[in-house]
Amino acid sequence: CQEGDENELKKLREDLRQILITILSQVADLTGQTQRYEQFISSSIDMLTEDASVEDVKKVIADLIRETKNIGKCGKSIQNELKETTRALEVLRQEFEQVKMESLVDFLTGVPNRKAFSQKLNACMMETISAGGALSLLLIDIDHFKQFNDKFGHLIGDEVLRFAAKKIKDMIRGNDYLARFGGEEFVVILPQTPLAGAR
């Protein structure tokens, strides 16, 4: 599972790298186009001296129209490319959120995993320390699970784990936090709950 998370993260990093290279290329194209347009405008201003002929003025106007249309087309093209890049970034963000969520959820039971539990417990402990009050923790272990698993098989054992997770989830309060600690062990964080309440 850890290797799968690392592969997903590696893929996300590479995808993000490719998108950033695309953005850099688009910005470079835009910068090159605007610099050329700026140089064209400067040279057109230089051509409009007091001794510029009618033909010179006519040429400046025609060239200005052509170059302005070109920069407009380039701007629209880059705008469309940036919209596509934005869509690609949004897809990447969603993939990242999915990978992040999956790395914190136990694939079998659908409840948070040990990593998520550790993060939540740290946050709850800090909150309890700063706000005062109590914090309780329930450690729940399914008795004789190994024997059950050996006798009836892993598929049935997996069903028992899913069933246990659902039953515990149904019994706890809204701000309590259930996680699978490992194997047949579950843990529930009970914020603002003294020992009597936990019992």
PyMOL commands that place a pseudoatom at each C-alpha (Angstrom):
pseudoatom trace, name=CA, resn=CYS, resi=1, chain=A, elem=C, hetatm=0, pos=[0.000, 0.000, 0.000]
pseudoatom trace, name=CA, resn=GLN, resi=2, chain=A, elem=C, hetatm=0, pos=[2.901, 2.343, 0.884]
pseudoatom trace, name=CA, resn=GLU, resi=3, chain=A, elem=C, hetatm=0, pos=[4.549, 1.578, -2.488]
pseudoatom trace, name=CA, resn=GLY, resi=4, chain=A, elem=C, hetatm=0, pos=[1.280, 2.368, -4.305]
pseudoatom trace, name=CA, resn=ASP, resi=5, chain=A, elem=C, hetatm=0, pos=[1.060, 5.728, -2.492]
pseudoatom trace, name=CA, resn=GLU, resi=6, chain=A, elem=C, hetatm=0, pos=[4.663, 6.511, -3.460]
pseudoatom trace, name=CA, resn=ASN, resi=7, chain=A, elem=C, hetatm=0, pos=[3.980, 5.607, -7.122]
pseudoatom trace, name=CA, resn=GLU, resi=8, chain=A, elem=C, hetatm=0, pos=[0.877, 7.825, -7.155]
pseudoatom trace, name=CA, resn=LEU, resi=9, chain=A, elem=C, hetatm=0, pos=[2.849, 10.692, -5.632]
pseudoatom trace, name=CA, resn=LYS, resi=10, chain=A, elem=C, hetatm=0, pos=[5.641, 10.188, -8.187]
pseudoatom trace, name=CA, resn=LYS, resi=11, chain=A, elem=C, hetatm=0, pos=[3.077, 10.316, -11.032]
pseudoatom trace, name=CA, resn=LEU, resi=12, chain=A, elem=C, hetatm=0, pos=[1.499, 13.491, -9.597]
pseudoatom trace, name=CA, resn=ARG, resi=13, chain=A, elem=C, hetatm=0, pos=[4.910, 15.152, -9.310]
pseudoatom trace, name=CA, resn=GLU, resi=14, chain=A, elem=C, hetatm=0, pos=[5.753, 14.294, -12.923]
pseudoatom trace, name=CA, resn=ASP, resi=15, chain=A, elem=C, hetatm=0, pos=[2.337, 15.487, -14.180]
pseudoatom trace, name=CA, resn=LEU, resi=16, chain=A, elem=C, hetatm=0, pos=[2.733, 18.764, -12.276]
pseudoatom trace, name=CA, resn=ARG, resi=17, chain=A, elem=C, hetatm=0, pos=[6.261, 19.169, -13.657]
pseudoatom trace, name=CA, resn=GLN, resi=18, chain=A, elem=C, hetatm=0, pos=[4.965, 18.755, -17.229]
pseudoatom trace, name=CA, resn=ILE, resi=19, chain=A, elem=C, hetatm=0, pos=[2.188, 21.309, -16.630]
pseudoatom trace, name=CA, resn=LEU, resi=20, chain=A, elem=C, hetatm=0, pos=[4.693, 23.814, -15.236]
pseudoatom trace, name=CA, resn=ILE, resi=21, chain=A, elem=C, hetatm=0, pos=[6.943, 23.318, -18.275]
pseudoatom trace, name=CA, resn=THR, resi=22, chain=A, elem=C, hetatm=0, pos=[3.901, 23.973, -20.512]
pseudoatom trace, name=CA, resn=ILE, resi=23, chain=A, elem=C, hetatm=0, pos=[3.036, 27.159, -18.581]
pseudoatom trace, name=CA, resn=LEU, resi=24, chain=A, elem=C, hetatm=0, pos=[6.641, 28.344, -18.796]
pseudoatom trace, name=CA, resn=SER, resi=25, chain=A, elem=C, hetatm=0, pos=[6.601, 27.769, -22.557]
pseudoatom trace, name=CA, resn=GLN, resi=26, chain=A, elem=C, hetatm=0, pos=[3.292, 29.636, -22.919]
pseudoatom trace, name=CA, resn=VAL, resi=27, chain=A, elem=C, hetatm=0, pos=[4.582, 32.589, -20.891]
pseudoatom trace, name=CA, resn=ALA, resi=28, chain=A, elem=C, hetatm=0, pos=[7.797, 32.627, -22.934]
pseudoatom trace, name=CA, resn=ASP, resi=29, chain=A, elem=C, hetatm=0, pos=[5.749, 32.659, -26.171]
pseudoatom trace, name=CA, resn=LEU, resi=30, chain=A, elem=C, hetatm=0, pos=[3.608, 35.494, -24.859]
pseudoatom trace, name=CA, resn=THR, resi=31, chain=A, elem=C, hetatm=0, pos=[6.665, 37.422, -23.683]
pseudoatom trace, name=CA, resn=GLY, resi=32, chain=A, elem=C, hetatm=0, pos=[8.350, 36.955, -27.081]
pseudoatom trace, name=CA, resn=GLN, resi=33, chain=A, elem=C, hetatm=0, pos=[5.218, 38.114, -28.922]
pseudoatom trace, name=CA, resn=THR, resi=34, chain=A, elem=C, hetatm=0, pos=[4.772, 41.204, -26.725]
pseudoatom trace, name=CA, resn=GLN, resi=35, chain=A, elem=C, hetatm=0, pos=[8.460, 42.124, -27.061]
pseudoatom trace, name=CA, resn=ARG, resi=36, chain=A, elem=C, hetatm=0, pos=[8.231, 41.885, -30.860]
pseudoatom trace, name=CA, resn=TYR, resi=37, chain=A, elem=C, hetatm=0, pos=[5.031, 43.964, -30.814]
pseudoatom trace, name=CA, resn=GLU, resi=38, chain=A, elem=C, hetatm=0, pos=[6.675, 46.526, -28.535]
pseudoatom trace, name=CA, resn=GLN, resi=39, chain=A, elem=C, hetatm=0, pos=[9.666, 46.764, -30.928]
pseudoatom trace, name=CA, resn=PHE, resi=40, chain=A, elem=C, hetatm=0, pos=[7.286, 47.113, -33.888]
pseudoatom trace, name=CA, resn=ILE, resi=41, chain=A, elem=C, hetatm=0, pos=[5.411, 49.981, -32.151]
pseudoatom trace, name=CA, resn=SER, resi=42, chain=A, elem=C, hetatm=0, pos=[8.711, 51.735, -31.347]
pseudoatom trace, name=CA, resn=SER, resi=43, chain=A, elem=C, hetatm=0, pos=[9.935, 51.474, -34.934]
pseudoatom trace, name=CA, resn=SER, resi=44, chain=A, elem=C, hetatm=0, pos=[6.519, 52.691, -36.205]
pseudoatom trace, name=CA, resn=ILE, resi=45, chain=A, elem=C, hetatm=0, pos=[6.778, 55.751, -33.944]
pseudoatom trace, name=CA, resn=ASP, resi=46, chain=A, elem=C, hetatm=0, pos=[10.261, 56.422, -35.320]
pseudoatom trace, name=CA, resn=MET, resi=47, chain=A, elem=C, hetatm=0, pos=[8.884, 56.254, -38.889]
pseudoatom trace, name=CA, resn=LEU, resi=48, chain=A, elem=C, hetatm=0, pos=[6.286, 58.934, -38.129]
pseudoatom trace, name=CA, resn=THR, resi=49, chain=A, elem=C, hetatm=0, pos=[8.693, 61.846, -38.261]
pseudoatom trace, name=CA, resn=GLU, resi=50, chain=A, elem=C, hetatm=0, pos=[7.692, 65.229, -39.630]
pseudoatom trace, name=CA, resn=ASP, resi=51, chain=A, elem=C, hetatm=0, pos=[9.000, 64.337, -43.077]
pseudoatom trace, name=CA, resn=ALA, resi=52, chain=A, elem=C, hetatm=0, pos=[7.056, 61.010, -43.279]
pseudoatom trace, name=CA, resn=SER, resi=53, chain=A, elem=C, hetatm=0, pos=[5.220, 60.743, -46.585]
pseudoatom trace, name=CA, resn=VAL, resi=54, chain=A, elem=C, hetatm=0, pos=[1.618, 59.710, -47.119]
pseudoatom trace, name=CA, resn=GLU, resi=55, chain=A, elem=C, hetatm=0, pos=[2.909, 56.333, -48.267]
pseudoatom trace, name=CA, resn=ASP, resi=56, chain=A, elem=C, hetatm=0, pos=[4.934, 55.980, -45.045]
pseudoatom trace, name=CA, resn=VAL, resi=57, chain=A, elem=C, hetatm=0, pos=[1.854, 56.775, -42.934]
pseudoatom trace, name=CA, resn=LYS, resi=58, chain=A, elem=C, hetatm=0, pos=[-0.260, 54.371, -45.002]
pseudoatom trace, name=CA, resn=LYS, resi=59, chain=A, elem=C, hetatm=0, pos=[2.353, 51.623, -44.554]
pseudoatom trace, name=CA, resn=VAL, resi=60, chain=A, elem=C, hetatm=0, pos=[2.548, 52.225, -40.770]
pseudoatom trace, name=CA, resn=ILE, resi=61, chain=A, elem=C, hetatm=0, pos=[-1.254, 51.965, -40.500]
pseudoatom trace, name=CA, resn=ALA, resi=62, chain=A, elem=C, hetatm=0, pos=[-1.401, 48.758, -42.588]
pseudoatom trace, name=CA, resn=ASP, resi=63, chain=A, elem=C, hetatm=0, pos=[1.482, 47.188, -40.667]
pseudoatom trace, name=CA, resn=LEU, resi=64, chain=A, elem=C, hetatm=0, pos=[-0.058, 48.251, -37.356]
pseudoatom trace, name=CA, resn=ILE, resi=65, chain=A, elem=C, hetatm=0, pos=[-3.386, 46.634, -38.260]
pseudoatom trace, name=CA, resn=ARG, resi=66, chain=A, elem=C, hetatm=0, pos=[-1.643, 43.425, -39.346]
pseudoatom trace, name=CA, resn=GLU, resi=67, chain=A, elem=C, hetatm=0, pos=[0.609, 43.203, -36.249]
pseudoatom trace, name=CA, resn=THR, resi=68, chain=A, elem=C, hetatm=0, pos=[-2.246, 44.072, -33.878]
pseudoatom trace, name=CA, resn=LYS, resi=69, chain=A, elem=C, hetatm=0, pos=[-4.366, 41.280, -35.396]
pseudoatom trace, name=CA, resn=ASN, resi=70, chain=A, elem=C, hetatm=0, pos=[-1.409, 38.903, -35.055]
pseudoatom trace, name=CA, resn=ILE, resi=71, chain=A, elem=C, hetatm=0, pos=[-0.848, 39.769, -31.399]
pseudoatom trace, name=CA, resn=GLY, resi=72, chain=A, elem=C, hetatm=0, pos=[-4.605, 39.445, -30.819]
pseudoatom trace, name=CA, resn=LYS, resi=73, chain=A, elem=C, hetatm=0, pos=[-4.588, 35.961, -32.387]
pseudoatom trace, name=CA, resn=CYS, resi=74, chain=A, elem=C, hetatm=0, pos=[-1.554, 35.038, -30.326]
pseudoatom trace, name=CA, resn=GLY, resi=75, chain=A, elem=C, hetatm=0, pos=[-3.255, 36.355, -27.191]
pseudoatom trace, name=CA, resn=LYS, resi=76, chain=A, elem=C, hetatm=0, pos=[-6.402, 34.332, -27.904]
pseudoatom trace, name=CA, resn=SER, resi=77, chain=A, elem=C, hetatm=0, pos=[-4.344, 31.250, -28.676]
pseudoatom trace, name=CA, resn=ILE, resi=78, chain=A, elem=C, hetatm=0, pos=[-2.359, 31.570, -25.450]
pseudoatom trace, name=CA, resn=GLN, resi=79, chain=A, elem=C, hetatm=0, pos=[-5.563, 32.322, -23.544]
pseudoatom trace, name=CA, resn=ASN, resi=80, chain=A, elem=C, hetatm=0, pos=[-7.069, 29.082, -24.873]
pseudoatom trace, name=CA, resn=GLU, resi=81, chain=A, elem=C, hetatm=0, pos=[-3.875, 27.187, -24.038]
pseudoatom trace, name=CA, resn=LEU, resi=82, chain=A, elem=C, hetatm=0, pos=[-3.938, 28.645, -20.512]
pseudoatom trace, name=CA, resn=LYS, resi=83, chain=A, elem=C, hetatm=0, pos=[-7.582, 27.580, -20.131]
pseudoatom trace, name=CA, resn=GLU, resi=84, chain=A, elem=C, hetatm=0, pos=[-6.558, 24.033, -21.104]
pseudoatom trace, name=CA, resn=THR, resi=85, chain=A, elem=C, hetatm=0, pos=[-3.667, 24.210, -18.668]
pseudoatom trace, name=CA, resn=THR, resi=86, chain=A, elem=C, hetatm=0, pos=[-6.037, 25.411, -15.933]
pseudoatom trace, name=CA, resn=ARG, resi=87, chain=A, elem=C, hetatm=0, pos=[-8.316, 22.435, -16.639]
pseudoatom trace, name=CA, resn=ALA, resi=88, chain=A, elem=C, hetatm=0, pos=[-5.317, 20.096, -16.461]
pseudoatom trace, name=CA, resn=LEU, resi=89, chain=A, elem=C, hetatm=0, pos=[-4.293, 21.664, -13.141]
pseudoatom trace, name=CA, resn=GLU, resi=90, chain=A, elem=C, hetatm=0, pos=[-7.828, 21.193, -11.799]
pseudoatom trace, name=CA, resn=VAL, resi=91, chain=A, elem=C, hetatm=0, pos=[-7.751, 17.501, -12.777]
pseudoatom trace, name=CA, resn=LEU, resi=92, chain=A, elem=C, hetatm=0, pos=[-4.350, 17.188, -11.132]
pseudoatom trace, name=CA, resn=ARG, resi=93, chain=A, elem=C, hetatm=0, pos=[-5.679, 18.885, -7.972]
pseudoatom trace, name=CA, resn=GLN, resi=94, chain=A, elem=C, hetatm=0, pos=[-8.573, 16.420, -7.845]
pseudoatom trace, name=CA, resn=GLU, resi=95, chain=A, elem=C, hetatm=0, pos=[-6.185, 13.486, -8.350]
pseudoatom trace, name=CA, resn=PHE, resi=96, chain=A, elem=C, hetatm=0, pos=[-3.982, 14.834, -5.571]
pseudoatom trace, name=CA, resn=GLU, resi=97, chain=A, elem=C, hetatm=0, pos=[-6.951, 15.168, -3.207]
pseudoatom trace, name=CA, resn=GLN, resi=98, chain=A, elem=C, hetatm=0, pos=[-7.986, 11.611, -4.074]
pseudoatom trace, name=CA, resn=VAL, resi=99, chain=A, elem=C, hetatm=0, pos=[-4.493, 10.222, -3.454]
pseudoatom trace, name=CA, resn=LYS, resi=100, chain=A, elem=C, hetatm=0, pos=[-4.247, 12.215, -0.233]
pseudoatom trace, name=CA, resn=MET, resi=101, chain=A, elem=C, hetatm=0, pos=[-7.624, 10.912, 0.935]
pseudoatom trace, name=CA, resn=GLU, resi=102, chain=A, elem=C, hetatm=0, pos=[-6.767, 7.324, -0.018]
pseudoatom trace, name=CA, resn=SER, resi=103, chain=A, elem=C, hetatm=0, pos=[-3.491, 7.542, 1.890]
pseudoatom trace, name=CA, resn=LEU, resi=104, chain=A, elem=C, hetatm=0, pos=[-5.478, 8.370, 5.037]
pseudoatom trace, name=CA, resn=VAL, resi=105, chain=A, elem=C, hetatm=0, pos=[-8.301, 5.837, 4.627]
pseudoatom trace, name=CA, resn=ASP, resi=106, chain=A, elem=C, hetatm=0, pos=[-8.182, 2.127, 5.368]
pseudoatom trace, name=CA, resn=PHE, resi=107, chain=A, elem=C, hetatm=0, pos=[-8.996, 0.447, 2.036]
pseudoatom trace, name=CA, resn=LEU, resi=108, chain=A, elem=C, hetatm=0, pos=[-10.817, -2.480, 3.668]
pseudoatom trace, name=CA, resn=THR, resi=109, chain=A, elem=C, hetatm=0, pos=[-13.139, -0.781, 6.158]
pseudoatom trace, name=CA, resn=GLY, resi=110, chain=A, elem=C, hetatm=0, pos=[-13.392, 2.691, 4.670]
pseudoatom trace, name=CA, resn=VAL, resi=111, chain=A, elem=C, hetatm=0, pos=[-12.566, 4.361, 8.005]
pseudoatom trace, name=CA, resn=PRO, resi=112, chain=A, elem=C, hetatm=0, pos=[-9.470, 6.477, 8.629]
pseudoatom trace, name=CA, resn=ASN, resi=113, chain=A, elem=C, hetatm=0, pos=[-6.222, 4.518, 8.960]
pseudoatom trace, name=CA, resn=ARG, resi=114, chain=A, elem=C, hetatm=0, pos=[-3.451, 4.659, 11.550]
pseudoatom trace, name=CA, resn=LYS, resi=115, chain=A, elem=C, hetatm=0, pos=[-1.695, 7.548, 9.801]
pseudoatom trace, name=CA, resn=ALA, resi=116, chain=A, elem=C, hetatm=0, pos=[-4.894, 9.629, 9.837]
pseudoatom trace, name=CA, resn=PHE, resi=117, chain=A, elem=C, hetatm=0, pos=[-5.482, 8.628, 13.462]
pseudoatom trace, name=CA, resn=SER, resi=118, chain=A, elem=C, hetatm=0, pos=[-2.016, 9.885, 14.469]
pseudoatom trace, name=CA, resn=GLN, resi=119, chain=A, elem=C, hetatm=0, pos=[-2.633, 13.236, 12.779]
pseudoatom trace, name=CA, resn=LYS, resi=120, chain=A, elem=C, hetatm=0, pos=[-6.075, 13.586, 14.378]
pseudoatom trace, name=CA, resn=LEU, resi=121, chain=A, elem=C, hetatm=0, pos=[-4.840, 12.548, 17.820]
pseudoatom trace, name=CA, resn=ASN, resi=122, chain=A, elem=C, hetatm=0, pos=[-2.071, 15.168, 17.689]
pseudoatom trace, name=CA, resn=ALA, resi=123, chain=A, elem=C, hetatm=0, pos=[-4.592, 17.844, 16.706]
pseudoatom trace, name=CA, resn=CYS, resi=124, chain=A, elem=C, hetatm=0, pos=[-7.031, 16.781, 19.453]
pseudoatom trace, name=CA, resn=MET, resi=125, chain=A, elem=C, hetatm=0, pos=[-4.276, 16.725, 22.074]
pseudoatom trace, name=CA, resn=MET, resi=126, chain=A, elem=C, hetatm=0, pos=[-3.154, 20.243, 21.128]
pseudoatom trace, name=CA, resn=GLU, resi=127, chain=A, elem=C, hetatm=0, pos=[-6.747, 21.458, 21.224]
pseudoatom trace, name=CA, resn=THR, resi=128, chain=A, elem=C, hetatm=0, pos=[-7.332, 19.828, 24.615]
pseudoatom trace, name=CA, resn=ILE, resi=129, chain=A, elem=C, hetatm=0, pos=[-4.139, 21.349, 26.019]
pseudoatom trace, name=CA, resn=SER, resi=130, chain=A, elem=C, hetatm=0, pos=[-4.981, 24.844, 24.783]
pseudoatom trace, name=CA, resn=ALA, resi=131, chain=A, elem=C, hetatm=0, pos=[-8.711, 24.785, 25.585]
pseudoatom trace, name=CA, resn=GLY, resi=132, chain=A, elem=C, hetatm=0, pos=[-8.556, 22.606, 28.679]
pseudoatom trace, name=CA, resn=GLY, resi=133, chain=A, elem=C, hetatm=0, pos=[-10.992, 19.811, 29.254]
pseudoatom trace, name=CA, resn=ALA, resi=134, chain=A, elem=C, hetatm=0, pos=[-10.636, 16.094, 28.774]
pseudoatom trace, name=CA, resn=LEU, resi=135, chain=A, elem=C, hetatm=0, pos=[-9.717, 13.717, 26.008]
pseudoatom trace, name=CA, resn=SER, resi=136, chain=A, elem=C, hetatm=0, pos=[-10.392, 9.983, 26.069]
pseudoatom trace, name=CA, resn=LEU, resi=137, chain=A, elem=C, hetatm=0, pos=[-9.279, 7.207, 23.808]
pseudoatom trace, name=CA, resn=LEU, resi=138, chain=A, elem=C, hetatm=0, pos=[-10.957, 3.847, 23.226]
pseudoatom trace, name=CA, resn=LEU, resi=139, chain=A, elem=C, hetatm=0, pos=[-8.861, 0.913, 22.060]
pseudoatom trace, name=CA, resn=ILE, resi=140, chain=A, elem=C, hetatm=0, pos=[-11.105, -1.796, 20.627]
pseudoatom trace, name=CA, resn=ASP, resi=141, chain=A, elem=C, hetatm=0, pos=[-9.808, -5.244, 19.769]
pseudoatom trace, name=CA, resn=ILE, resi=142, chain=A, elem=C, hetatm=0, pos=[-11.837, -8.133, 18.304]
pseudoatom trace, name=CA, resn=ASP, resi=143, chain=A, elem=C, hetatm=0, pos=[-11.221, -11.101, 20.591]
pseudoatom trace, name=CA, resn=HIS, resi=144, chain=A, elem=C, hetatm=0, pos=[-10.024, -14.353, 19.023]
pseudoatom trace, name=CA, resn=PHE, resi=145, chain=A, elem=C, hetatm=0, pos=[-10.025, -12.800, 15.549]
pseudoatom trace, name=CA, resn=LYS, resi=146, chain=A, elem=C, hetatm=0, pos=[-6.996, -14.776, 14.351]
pseudoatom trace, name=CA, resn=GLN, resi=147, chain=A, elem=C, hetatm=0, pos=[-8.678, -18.070, 15.235]
pseudoatom trace, name=CA, resn=PHE, resi=148, chain=A, elem=C, hetatm=0, pos=[-11.872, -16.934, 13.535]
pseudoatom trace, name=CA, resn=ASN, resi=149, chain=A, elem=C, hetatm=0, pos=[-9.923, -15.844, 10.449]
pseudoatom trace, name=CA, resn=ASP, resi=150, chain=A, elem=C, hetatm=0, pos=[-8.052, -19.169, 10.320]
pseudoatom trace, name=CA, resn=LYS, resi=151, chain=A, elem=C, hetatm=0, pos=[-11.257, -21.182, 10.689]
pseudoatom trace, name=CA, resn=PHE, resi=152, chain=A, elem=C, hetatm=0, pos=[-13.529, -19.278, 8.261]
pseudoatom trace, name=CA, resn=GLY, resi=153, chain=A, elem=C, hetatm=0, pos=[-11.034, -17.673, 5.911]
pseudoatom trace, name=CA, resn=HIS, resi=154, chain=A, elem=C, hetatm=0, pos=[-9.817, -14.157, 5.147]
pseudoatom trace, name=CA, resn=LEU, resi=155, chain=A, elem=C, hetatm=0, pos=[-12.835, -13.147, 3.050]
pseudoatom trace, name=CA, resn=ILE, resi=156, chain=A, elem=C, hetatm=0, pos=[-15.184, -13.772, 5.976]
pseudoatom trace, name=CA, resn=GLY, resi=157, chain=A, elem=C, hetatm=0, pos=[-12.640, -12.139, 8.291]
pseudoatom trace, name=CA, resn=ASP, resi=158, chain=A, elem=C, hetatm=0, pos=[-12.664, -9.050, 6.070]
pseudoatom trace, name=CA, resn=GLU, resi=159, chain=A, elem=C, hetatm=0, pos=[-16.460, -8.939, 6.303]
pseudoatom trace, name=CA, resn=VAL, resi=160, chain=A, elem=C, hetatm=0, pos=[-16.210, -9.109, 10.099]
pseudoatom trace, name=CA, resn=LEU, resi=161, chain=A, elem=C, hetatm=0, pos=[-13.795, -6.157, 10.089]
pseudoatom trace, name=CA, resn=ARG, resi=162, chain=A, elem=C, hetatm=0, pos=[-16.123, -4.120, 7.847]
pseudoatom trace, name=CA, resn=PHE, resi=163, chain=A, elem=C, hetatm=0, pos=[-19.095, -5.056, 10.062]
pseudoatom trace, name=CA, resn=ALA, resi=164, chain=A, elem=C, hetatm=0, pos=[-17.211, -4.089, 13.238]
pseudoatom trace, name=CA, resn=ALA, resi=165, chain=A, elem=C, hetatm=0, pos=[-16.161, -0.739, 11.744]
pseudoatom trace, name=CA, resn=LYS, resi=166, chain=A, elem=C, hetatm=0, pos=[-19.762, 0.026, 10.730]
pseudoatom trace, name=CA, resn=LYS, resi=167, chain=A, elem=C, hetatm=0, pos=[-21.148, -0.950, 14.156]
pseudoatom trace, name=CA, resn=ILE, resi=168, chain=A, elem=C, hetatm=0, pos=[-18.590, 1.174, 16.005]
pseudoatom trace, name=CA, resn=LYS, resi=169, chain=A, elem=C, hetatm=0, pos=[-19.238, 4.088, 13.650]
pseudoatom trace, name=CA, resn=ASP, resi=170, chain=A, elem=C, hetatm=0, pos=[-22.990, 3.803, 14.286]
pseudoatom trace, name=CA, resn=MET, resi=171, chain=A, elem=C, hetatm=0, pos=[-22.432, 3.899, 18.061]
pseudoatom trace, name=CA, resn=ILE, resi=172, chain=A, elem=C, hetatm=0, pos=[-20.115, 6.911, 18.378]
pseudoatom trace, name=CA, resn=ARG, resi=173, chain=A, elem=C, hetatm=0, pos=[-21.064, 10.587, 18.473]
pseudoatom trace, name=CA, resn=GLY, resi=174, chain=A, elem=C, hetatm=0, pos=[-20.612, 12.998, 15.599]
pseudoatom trace, name=CA, resn=ASN, resi=175, chain=A, elem=C, hetatm=0, pos=[-17.395, 14.596, 16.879]
pseudoatom trace, name=CA, resn=ASP, resi=176, chain=A, elem=C, hetatm=0, pos=[-15.814, 11.270, 17.913]
pseudoatom trace, name=CA, resn=TYR, resi=177, chain=A, elem=C, hetatm=0, pos=[-13.188, 9.876, 15.556]
pseudoatom trace, name=CA, resn=LEU, resi=178, chain=A, elem=C, hetatm=0, pos=[-12.955, 6.214, 14.579]
pseudoatom trace, name=CA, resn=ALA, resi=179, chain=A, elem=C, hetatm=0, pos=[-9.885, 4.737, 12.903]
pseudoatom trace, name=CA, resn=ARG, resi=180, chain=A, elem=C, hetatm=0, pos=[-8.528, 1.297, 12.159]
pseudoatom trace, name=CA, resn=PHE, resi=181, chain=A, elem=C, hetatm=0, pos=[-5.348, 0.997, 14.172]
pseudoatom trace, name=CA, resn=GLY, resi=182, chain=A, elem=C, hetatm=0, pos=[-4.188, -2.225, 12.555]
pseudoatom trace, name=CA, resn=GLY, resi=183, chain=A, elem=C, hetatm=0, pos=[-5.247, -5.831, 12.102]
pseudoatom trace, name=CA, resn=GLU, resi=184, chain=A, elem=C, hetatm=0, pos=[-8.407, -6.308, 14.171]
pseudoatom trace, name=CA, resn=GLU, resi=185, chain=A, elem=C, hetatm=0, pos=[-7.769, -3.217, 16.308]
pseudoatom trace, name=CA, resn=PHE, resi=186, chain=A, elem=C, hetatm=0, pos=[-9.811, -0.045, 16.140]
pseudoatom trace, name=CA, resn=VAL, resi=187, chain=A, elem=C, hetatm=0, pos=[-9.374, 3.193, 18.040]
pseudoatom trace, name=CA, resn=VAL, resi=188, chain=A, elem=C, hetatm=0, pos=[-11.860, 5.964, 18.828]
pseudoatom trace, name=CA, resn=ILE, resi=189, chain=A, elem=C, hetatm=0, pos=[-10.848, 9.464, 19.887]
pseudoatom trace, name=CA, resn=LEU, resi=190, chain=A, elem=C, hetatm=0, pos=[-13.415, 11.058, 22.209]
pseudoatom trace, name=CA, resn=PRO, resi=191, chain=A, elem=C, hetatm=0, pos=[-12.757, 14.828, 22.315]
pseudoatom trace, name=CA, resn=GLN, resi=192, chain=A, elem=C, hetatm=0, pos=[-13.944, 16.728, 25.384]
pseudoatom trace, name=CA, resn=THR, resi=193, chain=A, elem=C, hetatm=0, pos=[-14.869, 13.452, 27.081]
pseudoatom trace, name=CA, resn=PRO, resi=194, chain=A, elem=C, hetatm=0, pos=[-13.770, 12.537, 30.615]
pseudoatom trace, name=CA, resn=LEU, resi=195, chain=A, elem=C, hetatm=0, pos=[-13.144, 8.931, 31.678]
pseudoatom trace, name=CA, resn=ALA, resi=196, chain=A, elem=C, hetatm=0, pos=[-16.709, 8.473, 32.995]
pseudoatom trace, name=CA, resn=GLY, resi=197, chain=A, elem=C, hetatm=0, pos=[-18.123, 9.524, 29.626]
pseudoatom trace, name=CA, resn=ALA, resi=198, chain=A, elem=C, hetatm=0, pos=[-15.755, 7.181, 27.786]
pseudoatom trace, name=CA, resn=ARG, resi=199, chain=A, elem=C, hetatm=0, pos=[-16.843, 4.284, 29.987]
for i in range(1, 199): cmd.bond("trace and resi %d" % i, "trace and resi %d" % (i + 1))
show_as sticks, trace
zoom trace
